[in-house]
Amino acid sequence: MAMGKYSRVDGKKSLNCCSTTSLVVFVAFCLVGVWMLMSSVVPIQSQNLSTEENLTDKSSKQYEDSSGGLSETVTREDDSGSDSQSETNIENIQNVSQDESVSTSEEKQEEVVSKEVSEEKVESESENGDEGNQQEKFVKESSDEKTESEEEPKTENENDGDAKVNDQEASSGDGQSNSEAGSTEEASGKTSENEQTELEGEKNSEGDESADEKKQEDEVPSQTDEEKVENNQDNNSEEGDTSNNMDSEKETEKSSISKTQSEYSWKLCNVTAGPDYIPCLDNWKTIRKLPSTMHYEHRERHCPEEASTCLVSLPEGYRRPIQWPTSREKIWYHNVPHTKLAVVKGHQNWVKVTGEYLTFPGGGTQFKNGALHYIDFIQNSLPDIAWGKRSRVILDVGCGVASFGGFLFDRDVLAMSFAPKDEHEAQVQFALERGIPAISAVMGTTRLPYPSSVFDLIHCARCRVPWHVEGGKLLLELNRVLRPGGYFVWSATPVYQKLPEDVGIWKAMSELTKSICWDLVVIKKDKLNQVAAAIYRKPSTNECYNERAQNEPPLCSESDDPNAAWKVPLEACIHKVPEDASDRGSQWPPQWPSRLEKPPYWLKSQLDVNGKSAPEDFISDYKHWKNVVSKTYLTGMGIDWSSVRNVLDMRAVYGGFAAALKDLKVWVMNVVPPIDSRDTLAIIFERGLIGMYHDWCESFSTYPRTYDVVHADHLFSVLKKRCNLVAVIAEVDRILRPEGKLIVWDDAETLNEIESMVKSLQWDIRFTYSKDNKGLLCIQKTFWRPTEQETILSAIA
């Protein structure tokens, strides 16, 4: 007969039922325990495979999602000293994120295994009969509540970006959702990869907690049902508190982001030049007021009274530049969408439009049949030039699209090319997009931004500069920057044509070069290109100057510093050649590449620096940057250096950073600020590198989207004392390519300011490190542009 819903509770029958029930439950628990021990091996094996996949994924992009302020960065103790730039700390920086990534993955492995064991246990108990149904039902409801509490932070984390979602999916391995992660992950607020740098000091304690939790899970079969219920209640309470804490943290984070965005309000520059805006060259308000333009004043720098803080727009259809060396032959048309030069200079093989590309056959006005033939023609004309050995650093005046400098890389020569922003539309921009060093500049009324006696050779191929006028003032500026004993290669129509104008210019040039003691070494004709070149040599002694019948052009006064170049007016005078054997310029540098690593011979006469002799400081600086580059930049910051070509060092000192990159297919523009810094630019040139003077309170003389990497070593903390730091960051945004990297060393306060600014620009924080109130920050620029515009009246033509 079927029994009713309610059973009797009287006498022995009830007692026997209870005894039977207890026995069944005890046997069931024993069986479950044995089954669990035998089957728990399988999830561990599965999880190990998942962990290996997860570690592989993390190792490939361990810094791609790292973020956080300097206050959130890892600090490692170092007994060898507190210098954040020491070799030991460099090794720490390299290993910090790798160690943390492994630690986090190991902890998550233990958590997931423990969770699987717990869930399998609950499922097996529910299959062993109806006895104790109320307890089982309670456990199941608690588990459901737990799952719901886990789903909330999971959903929020998924909204943080695709990269995080992918990493979380990879870590699940066996198809479990992120809500099935262990309780340790819940307690830590589901730490994402971009918070790994906070885990270094906590990973040991968290590892112990994880081990304890796993041990407790293994001991569950010996617990009574009541103890299990109590434990689940306690866990649910803790998880509820954790969820509330996470919600609070999320609100705080959102509040911080909103504060950052409201603190910095970025707008798009509304200017005539559009995406090609160079603030100090497109100041039409000042240009319109110039009393004269006969000395190319309208092509010189005229910076606005107030530095711009707006952001330059991107050309429509802009995409990541083509990599070197392919970029030397072709670039994306939409990155520099200008066709005028292709029409005007296409017959000279400057540039052509080819579908979605702009192609560069390697020609020029004087070398229609290719730059390499022309380069060999010059050396054959005068073998002593010795490209890449004696002649390492050269200046190319009026460079056009810089094919000459671009192909000199094949001869181990580094050319500093320059041309004005003029009717030859975007010529320098083409050069930079191709991956060739260049700046926008002109031979006008002020000195070029270089010290004296630094270029091994200067080249002018029909560069349209009137060298012979006004006492040879412009040619005398070349004389200032040309190394004693260096060569001037002049390939222009006056050298080989007999038209009246050309004959007159040649006569004037002959008289001028003789008066400044330049020797005409050779005139040679290039039969293939039907041109010719005259090669002059600057004297290496003052003997000729002292023997001149007339002091014309005059010698410069002794008070005239030949190395002073920042905003110094031109004068038609000759600087004497150094004659003391210990003076810079009295000896030719060693051949490349040995000149890169050795302190210049004349550095011994320099004053001590930071308690060291100048040569010792030079060697220490070079060793430091080699360690930084090899142990951190190349391997520890997630930068794909194969996609890097154009690099800018905003504060180069000795050029140690550039020297450490020698073996990469990159070139570095080394900037030495003329204010607040020692004048070390001549040392950089002596090493066979290039650079220039520039004050970063003003806009740089280059086009937008020039550089793949911008490097700033303890610069911004100095600049903010006299400049608008927001304007400086806006300038960095202008010259850095989308997806380019900004690497900053500075004090903690300054790094926090910069981090706030770049976050408001929606840049990605890739790497942070701090120690002793100093730190390192690596940031990646994105394609983001604001929608609101700001009209710059001074830049409206």
C-alpha positions in Angstrom: 0.0 0.0 0.0 1.3 3.4 -0.9 2.4 5.5 2.1 1.1 8.9 2.7 2.9 12.1 2.4 3.7 12.3 6.1 5.3 9.2 7.8 4.8 8.0 11.4 7.2 9.2 14.0 6.4 6.8 16.8 8.5 4.0 18.4 11.1 1.7 17.1 10.1 1.8 13.5 11.1 5.5 13.3 14.4 4.7 15.1 15.1 1.9 12.6 14.5 4.2 9.7 16.9 6.8 11.1 19.6 4.1 11.6 19.1 2.8 8.1 19.2 6.3 6.7 22.4 7.2 8.6 24.1 4.0 7.4 23.1 4.7 3.8 24.4 8.3 4.0 27.7 7.2 5.6 28.3 4.5 2.9 27.4 7.0 0.2 29.9 9.5 1.5 32.6 6.9 1.6 31.9 5.9 -2.0 31.9 9.5 -3.1 35.2 10.2 -1.3 36.9 7.2 -3.0 35.4 8.2 -6.4 36.6 11.8 -5.9 40.2 10.8 -5.2 40.3 8.5 -8.2 38.7 11.0 -10.6 40.4 14.2 -9.4 43.4 13.4 -11.4 41.6 14.1 -14.6 40.7 17.7 -14.0 44.3 18.4 -12.9 45.6 17.0 -16.2 43.1 19.0 -18.1 43.9 22.1 -16.2 47.7 21.7 -16.7 47.1 21.7 -20.5 44.9 24.8 -20.1 47.6 26.5 -18.0 50.3 25.9 -20.5 48.1 27.4 -23.2 47.3 30.3 -20.9 51.0 31.0 -20.1 51.9 30.9 -23.8 49.2 33.4 -24.5 50.2 35.6 -21.7 53.9 35.5 -22.6 53.2 36.9 -26.0 51.3 39.9 -24.7 52.0 40.2 -21.1 52.3 44.0 -21.3 49.6 44.7 -23.9 47.0 45.1 -21.2 49.0 46.3 -18.3 47.9 49.6 -16.9 47.6 51.6 -13.7 49.3 54.6 -12.1 52.7 54.7 -10.7 51.3 54.2 -7.3 50.1 50.8 -8.5 53.4 49.6 -10.0 55.6 47.0 -8.5 58.5 48.0 -6.4 61.4 45.5 -6.0 63.9 45.7 -3.2 67.5 45.9 -4.3 70.4 45.6 -1.9 72.9 46.9 -4.4 71.6 50.4 -4.4 68.6 52.7 -4.9 69.4 53.9 -8.4 66.3 53.1 -10.6 68.5 53.0 -13.6 71.0 50.5 -12.3 71.7 47.2 -14.1 70.1 45.2 -11.3 66.9 47.2 -11.5 66.8 46.7 -15.3 66.8 43.0 -14.7 64.0 43.4 -12.2 62.0 45.4 -14.7 62.5 42.6 -17.3 61.3 39.9 -15.0 58.6 41.5 -13.0 55.6 40.8 -15.3 56.9 37.4 -16.3 57.1 36.3 -12.7 53.7 37.7 -11.9 52.1 36.2 -14.9 53.3 32.7 -14.0 52.3 33.2 -10.3 48.8 34.3 -11.3 48.3 31.4 -13.6 49.5 28.8 -11.0 47.0 30.3 -8.5 44.2 30.1 -11.0 45.1 26.5 -11.7 44.7 25.5 -8.1 41.4 27.5 -7.8 39.8 25.8 -10.8 40.8 22.3 -9.7 39.4 22.9 -6.2 36.2 24.3 -7.8 35.8 21.3 -10.0 36.2 18.9 -7.1 33.6 20.8 -5.1 31.0 20.8 -7.8 31.5 17.1 -8.7 31.0 16.3 -5.0 27.7 18.2 -4.9 26.5 16.5 -8.1 27.3 13.0 -6.8 25.5 13.6 -3.5 22.4 14.6 -5.3 22.4 11.2 -7.1 22.5 9.0 -4.0 18.8 9.0 -3.0 16.2 11.3 -1.5 17.5 11.1 2.0 18.7 14.5 3.3 16.9 16.2 0.4 16.4 19.4 2.3 20.1 19.7 3.0 21.1 19.0 -0.6 18.5 21.5 -1.9 20.0 24.2 0.4 23.5 23.5 -0.9 22.3 23.7 -4.5 20.5 27.0 -3.9 23.6 28.4 -2.2 25.7 27.3 -5.2 23.2 29.1 -7.6 23.5 32.3 -5.6 27.3 32.0 -5.7 27.2 31.6 -9.5 25.1 34.7 -9.8 27.4 36.7 -7.7 30.3 35.6 -9.9 28.5 36.5 -13.1 28.3 40.2 -12.2 32.1 40.9 -12.1 32.5 38.7 -15.1 30.2 40.8 -17.2 32.0 44.0 -16.1 35.3 42.5 -17.0 34.1 41.4 -20.4 33.3 45.1 -21.1 36.9 46.1 -20.5 38.0 44.9 -24.0 38.5 42.1 -26.3 42.0 41.3 -25.2 40.9 40.6 -21.7 38.0 38.4 -22.8 40.3 36.4 -25.0 42.8 35.9 -22.1 40.0 34.8 -19.8 38.7 32.3 -22.4 42.1 30.9 -22.9 42.6 30.4 -19.1 39.4 28.4 -18.9 40.9 25.7 -21.1 38.2 23.0 -20.6 35.3 25.1 -21.6 34.3 26.4 -18.2 32.9 29.9 -18.0 34.8 32.5 -15.9 32.1 32.3 -13.3 33.4 28.8 -12.4 36.8 30.1 -11.2 37.8 29.4 -7.6 37.0 31.4 -4.5 40.5 32.8 -4.3 39.9 34.6 -7.6 36.7 36.0 -6.3 38.4 37.2 -3.1 41.0 39.0 -5.2 38.4 40.8 -7.3 39.1 38.6 -10.4 42.4 40.2 -11.0 42.9 41.0 -14.7 46.2 41.0 -16.5 46.5 44.7 -16.4 46.8 44.5 -12.6 49.5 41.8 -12.5 52.1 44.3 -11.4 50.4 44.6 -8.1 50.8 40.9 -7.3 54.5 40.7 -6.8 54.4 41.4 -3.1 51.2 39.4 -2.5 51.7 36.2 -4.6 53.3 34.2 -1.8 50.5 34.9 0.7 47.8 34.3 -1.9 49.5 31.0 -2.9 49.3 29.9 0.7 45.6 30.8 0.9 44.9 28.9 -2.3 46.7 25.8 -0.9 44.7 26.0 2.4 41.4 26.2 0.4 42.4 23.2 -1.7 43.2 21.3 1.5 39.8 22.2 3.0 38.0 21.0 -0.1 39.9 17.6 0.1 38.7 17.2 3.7 35.0 17.9 2.9 34.0 14.1 2.8 34.7 13.8 6.5 32.4 16.7 7.4 28.8 16.3 8.4 26.0 17.8 6.3 25.4 20.5 8.8 29.0 21.6 8.7 28.8 21.7 4.9 25.7 23.9 5.1 27.4 26.2 7.6 30.5 26.5 5.4 28.4 27.3 2.4 26.6 30.0 4.3 29.9 31.5 5.4 31.2 31.4 1.9 28.1 33.0 0.5 28.4 35.8 3.1 32.1 36.3 2.2 31.3 36.3 -1.5 28.6 38.8 -1.0 31.0 41.1 0.8 33.6 40.6 -2.0 31.0 41.4 -4.7 30.1 44.5 -2.8 33.7 45.5 -2.5 34.2 44.9 -6.2 31.2 47.0 -7.0 32.7 49.8 -4.9 36.0 49.5 -6.6 34.4 49.6 -10.0 32.5 52.8 -9.0 35.7 54.3 -7.8 37.5 53.4 -11.0 34.7 54.9 -13.1 34.7 58.0 -11.0 38.5 58.3 -11.5 38.1 58.0 -15.3 35.4 60.6 -15.4 37.5 62.9 -13.4 40.5 62.4 -15.8 38.3 63.1 -18.8 36.8 66.2 -17.3 40.2 67.5 -16.3 41.6 67.4 -19.8 39.3 68.4 -22.6 40.9 67.7 -26.0 39.7 69.2 -29.2 40.6 68.8 -32.9 42.7 71.5 -34.5 40.7 73.4 -37.1 43.5 74.8 -39.3 44.2 75.4 -43.0 46.9 72.8 -43.1 44.5 70.1 -41.7 46.3 66.8 -40.9 49.7 68.3 -42.0 49.7 71.1 -39.4 53.1 72.2 -38.1 52.4 75.0 -35.6 55.7 76.9 -35.9 55.7 76.7 -39.7 52.0 77.4 -40.3 51.6 80.5 -38.3 49.9 82.6 -41.0 49.1 85.4 -38.6 52.8 86.2 -38.2 53.8 85.3 -41.8 51.3 87.9 -43.1 53.0 90.6 -41.0 56.6 89.9 -42.2 58.1 93.0 -43.7 60.1 90.9 -46.2 60.3 87.4 -47.6 63.4 87.8 -49.8 65.5 85.8 -47.3 62.9 83.0 -47.0 61.6 84.4 -43.7 58.2 83.0 -44.6 59.7 79.5 -44.6 61.4 79.9 -41.2 60.0 79.1 -37.7 57.4 81.5 -36.3 55.8 79.9 -33.3 52.4 81.0 -31.9 52.5 83.1 -28.8 50.7 80.3 -26.9 51.6 76.7 -27.6 48.8 74.7 -29.1 47.0 72.1 -27.1 44.6 70.8 -29.8 45.1 67.5 -31.6 45.9 67.2 -35.3 43.4 65.2 -37.3 44.3 62.0 -39.3 44.1 61.9 -43.1 41.0 60.0 -44.3 42.0 56.4 -44.9 45.2 56.6 -42.8 46.7 53.2 -42.0 49.8 51.8 -40.4 52.9 52.7 -42.4 54.6 50.2 -44.6 57.7 48.7 -42.9 61.3 49.5 -43.9 62.9 48.8 -46.4 59.8 48.3 -48.5 58.8 51.8 -47.5 61.8 53.3 -49.3 60.1 52.3 -52.6 56.4 52.8 -51.8 54.1 54.2 -49.2 50.3 54.3 -48.7 48.8 57.1 -50.8 46.2 57.9 -48.2 48.8 58.5 -45.5 50.3 61.4 -47.5 47.5 62.1 -50.1 49.4 64.7 -52.2 50.0 64.3 -55.9 51.5 67.6 -57.0 55.1 66.4 -56.9 54.1 63.4 -58.9 52.9 65.7 -61.6 55.8 68.3 -61.4 58.7 65.9 -60.7 57.4 62.6 -62.1 59.7 62.8 -65.2 62.7 63.0 -62.8 61.6 59.9 -61.0 60.9 61.6 -57.7 57.5 60.1 -57.0 54.7 58.5 -58.9 51.1 57.5 -58.2 50.6 53.8 -58.5 47.1 52.6 -57.5 46.8 52.9 -53.7 50.5 53.6 -53.4 52.9 56.4 -54.0 56.1 54.9 -55.4 59.6 56.2 -55.4 61.8 55.0 -58.3 64.9 56.4 -56.4 65.5 59.3 -58.8 66.1 63.0 -58.3 66.7 66.1 -60.3 70.4 65.3 -60.7 70.1 61.5 -60.7 67.1 60.5 -62.8 68.6 57.0 -63.2 68.7 56.2 -59.6 70.4 57.3 -56.4 72.8 54.4 -56.0 74.5 55.1 -59.4 74.8 58.8 -58.4 76.3 57.8 -54.9 78.9 55.6 -56.6 79.6 58.3 -59.1 80.6 60.7 -56.3 82.9 58.2 -54.6 84.5 57.3 -57.9 85.1 61.0 -58.5 87.0 61.3 -55.2 87.8 57.9 -53.5 88.9 59.7 -50.3 85.2 60.3 -49.5 84.9 56.6 -48.6 81.2 56.3 -47.9 80.5 54.6 -44.5 84.1 54.8 -43.3 85.6 58.3 -43.5 82.2 59.9 -44.4 79.6 58.7 -42.0 77.4 61.7 -41.0 76.4 64.1 -43.8 74.0 67.0 -44.4 71.8 66.9 -47.5 70.6 70.5 -48.3 67.3 70.8 -50.3 66.8 67.1 -50.1 63.5 66.8 -52.0 62.0 63.4 -51.2 65.4 62.4 -49.7 66.1 59.4 -52.0 69.8 60.4 -51.8 69.8 59.9 -48.0 67.5 56.9 -48.3 69.9 54.9 -50.4 73.0 56.0 -48.5 71.9 53.6 -45.8 73.2 50.9 -48.1 76.6 52.5 -47.7 76.4 52.8 -43.9 76.0 56.6 -44.2 73.6 58.6 -42.0 72.2 61.7 -43.8 70.5 64.5 -42.1 68.2 65.8 -44.9 66.2 69.0 -44.8 64.1 71.1 -47.1 61.5 73.9 -46.6 57.8 73.5 -46.4 57.2 75.2 -49.7 55.5 74.7 -53.1 57.2 71.3 -53.4 54.3 69.9 -51.6 55.0 67.5 -48.7 58.5 66.6 -49.9 59.9 66.2 -46.4 56.7 64.4 -45.3 57.3 61.9 -48.1 60.8 61.3 -46.8 59.6 60.7 -43.3 56.8 58.4 -44.3 59.4 56.4 -46.3 61.6 56.0 -43.1 64.3 58.5 -44.1 65.7 61.1 -41.6 64.5 64.6 -42.5 63.3 67.9 -41.0 61.5 71.0 -42.4 64.0 73.8 -42.4 65.5 76.4 -44.7 68.7 78.4 -45.3 67.3 81.7 -44.2 68.3 84.3 -41.6 69.3 82.1 -38.6 71.8 79.4 -38.1 71.0 75.8 -38.6 70.2 73.9 -35.4 73.6 72.1 -35.3 76.9 72.8 -33.5 80.0 73.7 -35.5 82.3 71.3 -37.3 80.1 68.2 -37.1 79.3 67.0 -40.6 81.8 64.9 -42.5 80.3 66.0 -45.9 77.6 68.3 -47.1 75.7 67.7 -50.3 73.7 70.0 -52.5 72.1 68.6 -55.7 70.6 71.6 -57.5 69.2 72.7 -54.1 68.3 76.2 -55.3 70.2 78.0 -52.6 72.0 81.3 -53.7 75.3 80.6 -52.1 77.1 83.5 -53.7 74.9 86.4 -52.6 75.3 88.8 -49.7 79.0 88.0 -49.0 78.3 84.3 -49.1 76.4 84.3 -45.8 74.7 81.1 -46.5 77.8 79.3 -47.7 79.6 80.5 -44.6 76.9 78.8 -42.5 77.8 75.5 -44.3 81.4 76.3 -43.5 80.5 76.6 -39.8 78.9 73.1 -39.6 81.3 71.3 -41.9 84.1 69.4 -40.2 87.7 70.8 -40.9 88.9 68.7 -43.8 85.3 67.8 -44.8 83.9 67.9 -48.3 81.2 70.0 -50.0 79.6 68.2 -53.0 77.9 70.7 -55.3 75.9 69.2 -58.2 74.2 72.0 -60.0 73.8 73.5 -63.4 76.5 76.3 -62.9 79.1 73.4 -62.7 78.4 72.1 -66.2 76.1 74.4 -68.2 77.3 77.5 -70.2 74.1 79.6 -70.1 74.9 83.2 -69.1 73.2 82.9 -65.7 75.1 79.7 -64.9 78.4 81.2 -66.0 77.9 84.2 -63.7 77.0 82.1 -60.7 80.0 79.8 -61.3 82.4 82.8 -61.4 80.9 84.2 -58.2 81.2 80.8 -56.5 84.8 80.4 -57.6 85.7 83.8 -56.1 83.8 83.1 -52.9 85.2 79.6 -52.3 88.7 80.8 -52.8 88.2 83.7 -50.3 87.1 81.2 -47.6 90.0 78.9 -48.4 88.1 76.0 -49.8 90.1 73.9 -52.3 88.3 72.8 -55.5 89.5 69.2 -55.4 87.7 67.8 -58.5 85.0 68.4 -61.1 83.6 65.3 -62.6 80.9 64.6 -65.1 78.3 61.8 -64.8 77.8 60.7 -68.4 74.7 58.6 -67.6 72.7 61.4 -66.0 74.4 64.2 -68.0 75.3 66.2 -64.9 78.5 67.1 -63.2 79.7 67.7 -59.6 82.3 70.0 -58.1 83.8 68.8 -54.8 85.4 71.3 -52.4 87.5 70.7 -49.3 87.4 72.8 -46.2 90.9 73.6 -44.8 92.1 71.8 -41.6 94.4 74.7 -40.5 94.3 78.5 -40.3 97.3 79.0 -42.5 95.3 80.1 -45.5 93.1 82.5 -43.4 96.2 84.2 -42.1 97.8 84.6 -45.5 94.8 86.2 -47.3 95.5 89.5 -48.9 92.1 90.8 -47.9 90.2 89.9 -44.7 87.0 89.3 -46.7 84.8 87.7 -45.5 86.1 88.7 -42.1 87.0 86.3 -39.3 84.4 86.0 -36.6 85.1 87.7 -33.3 86.4 85.6 -30.5 83.3 86.2 -28.5 81.2 84.6 -31.3 80.5 81.0 -30.1 80.5 78.8 -33.2 78.4 76.2 -31.3 75.6 78.6 -30.5 72.9 77.8 -32.9 69.4 78.1 -31.4 67.8 81.2 -32.8 71.2 82.8 -33.5 71.2 85.2 -36.6 73.5 84.5 -39.5 76.6 86.5 -39.9 79.0 86.7 -42.9 82.1 85.7 -41.1 84.6 82.8 -40.9 85.2 80.8 -37.7 88.8 79.8 -37.2 89.7 76.1 -37.4 90.8 74.5 -34.1 94.5 74.0 -34.0 95.3 72.6 -30.5 95.5 68.8 -30.7 93.2 68.5 -27.7 90.5 70.7 -29.3 87.4 69.3 -31.0 87.8 69.4 -34.8 91.6 69.2 -34.9 91.5 65.5 -35.6 89.2 63.3 -37.8 87.1 60.8 -35.9 87.9 57.1 -36.0 86.2 55.2 -38.8 82.7 53.9 -38.3 81.7 51.9 -36.3 84.6 52.2 -33.8 83.8 55.9 -33.4 80.4 54.9 -31.9 81.8 53.3 -28.7 84.9 55.3 -27.9 84.8 58.6 -26.0 86.0 61.4 -28.3 89.7 62.3 -27.8 88.8 65.9 -26.9 86.4 64.8 -24.2 89.3 64.6 -21.7 89.4 68.4 -21.6 85.8 68.6 -20.5 84.8 69.3 -16.9 83.8 66.4 -14.5 80.2 65.3 -14.6 78.4 64.0 -11.4 81.7 63.2 -9.7 83.1 61.4 -12.8 85.4 62.5 -15.5 83.6 63.2 -18.8 85.0 60.0 -20.5 84.0 57.9 -17.5 80.5 59.4 -17.6 80.3 58.7 -21.4 81.3 55.0 -20.9 78.9 54.7 -17.9 76.0 56.2 -19.9 76.7 53.9 -22.9 76.8 50.8 -20.6 73.6 51.9 -18.9 71.6 52.2 -22.1 72.9 49.0 -23.6 71.6 47.3 -20.5 68.2 49.1 -20.6 67.7 48.3 -24.3 68.8 44.7 -24.3 67.1 43.7 -21.0 64.0 45.8 -21.1 63.2 47.6 -24.3 63.9 44.8 -26.7 62.4 41.9 -24.7 60.3 43.2 -21.8 57.9 45.9 -23.1 56.0 44.1 -25.8 57.3 46.4 -28.6 57.6 44.8 -32.0 60.9 46.4 -33.1 60.6 45.0 -36.6 57.8 47.6 -37.2 59.9 50.5 -35.7 61.8 52.7 -38.1 61.8 56.4 -37.0 62.8 57.0 -33.4 63.0 60.3 -31.5 65.1 60.8 -28.3 63.8 64.0 -26.8 66.7 64.4 -24.4 69.7 62.5 -25.8 72.7 63.6 -23.7 75.5 61.5 -25.2 73.2 59.6 -27.6 73.7 56.4 -25.6 70.1 55.2 -26.3 70.6 55.6 -30.1 74.0 53.9 -29.9 72.4 50.9 -28.1 70.0 50.5 -31.1 72.9 50.3 -33.6 72.1 46.7 -34.7 68.4 47.5 -35.4 67.1 48.8 -38.7 66.1 52.1 -37.1 67.4 55.7 -37.1 67.3 58.0 -34.1 66.8 61.8 -34.1 68.8 62.8 -31.0 67.6 66.1 -29.6 69.6 68.2 -27.1 67.5 71.0 -25.6 69.4 74.3 -25.7 67.9 75.3 -22.4 68.2 73.4 -19.0 70.7 70.9 -20.5 74.5 70.5 -21.1 75.5 71.0 -24.7 76.5 67.5 -25.7 75.2 67.5 -29.3 78.8 67.6 -30.8 79.5 64.3 -28.9 76.5 62.7 -30.6 77.8 63.7 -34.1 81.3 62.6 -33.2 79.9 59.1 -32.5 78.5 59.0 -36.0 74.9 59.7 -35.0 72.6 62.6 -36.0 70.7 65.1 -33.9 69.7 68.8 -33.4 69.0 71.5 -30.9 65.3 72.0 -29.9 63.4 73.6 -27.1 60.4 71.4 -26.3 58.3 74.4 -25.1 57.8 74.9 -28.9 56.6 72.7 -31.7 59.1 70.5 -33.4 60.0 71.1 -37.1 58.5 67.9 -38.4 55.2 66.8 -39.9 52.5 65.0 -37.9 52.8 61.2 -37.5 56.6 61.2 -38.0 57.9 58.8 -35.3 57.2 55.2 -34.3 58.9 55.6 -30.9 59.4 58.7 -28.8 61.8 58.5 -25.9 62.0 61.0 -23.0 64.5 60.5 -20.2 63.9 62.8 -17.2 62.7 65.6 -19.5 59.1 66.4 -18.6 59.8 67.1 -14.9 62.2 69.8 -16.1 60.0 71.2 -18.8 56.9 71.6 -16.6 58.8 74.3 -14.6 58.7 76.7 -17.5 56.3 75.1 -20.1 52.7 74.1 -20.4 53.0 70.3 -20.0 49.6 69.7 -21.6 50.9 71.5 -24.8 54.1 69.3 -24.7 52.0 66.1 -24.6 49.8 67.5 -27.4 53.0 68.0 -29.4 54.1 64.4 -28.6 50.7 63.3 -29.8 51.2 65.3 -33.1 54.5 63.8 -34.0 53.9 60.2 -32.8 52.2 57.8 -35.2 49.0 56.0 -34.2 50.1 52.7 -32.5 53.5 54.4 -31.8 55.1 54.1 -28.3 56.0 56.8 -25.8 58.7 55.7 -23.3 59.2 58.0 -20.3 61.6 57.9 -17.4 60.9 60.5 -14.7 59.9 61.1 -11.1 56.7 59.6 -9.7 54.8 62.9 -9.6 55.5 63.7 -13.2 54.7 60.2 -14.4 51.3 60.4 -12.6 50.5 63.6 -14.5 51.5 62.2 -17.8 49.5 59.0 -17.2 46.4 61.0 -16.4 46.9 63.0 -19.7 47.4 60.0 -21.9 44.5 58.2 -20.4 42.3 61.1 -21.3 43.7 60.8 -24.8 42.6 57.1 -24.7 46.1 55.8 -25.1 47.0 52.4 -23.8 49.3 51.9 -20.8 51.6 49.1 -21.8 54.2 49.0 -19.0 54.9 50.7 -15.6 57.7 50.4 -13.1 58.7 52.4 -10.1 61.4 52.5 -7.4 62.5 55.2 -5.0 60.1 57.8 -6.3 61.3 57.3 -9.9 59.9 55.2 -12.6 59.3 54.1 -16.2 56.2 54.4 -18.3 55.5 52.9 -21.7 52.3 54.1 -23.5 50.9 53.3 -26.9 49.0 55.9 -28.9 45.7 54.9 -30.4 43.7 56.1 -33.5 41.3 58.0 -31.3 40.5 61.6 -32.2 38.1 64.0 -30.5 35.0 65.2 -32.4 34.8 68.7 -31.1 37.0 71.2 -33.0 39.0 74.3 -31.9 39.8 76.9 -34.5 43.4 78.2 -34.3 43.1 81.7 -35.8 46.9 82.0 -36.2 46.8 78.9 -38.5 44.1 80.1 -40.8 45.6 81.2 -44.2 
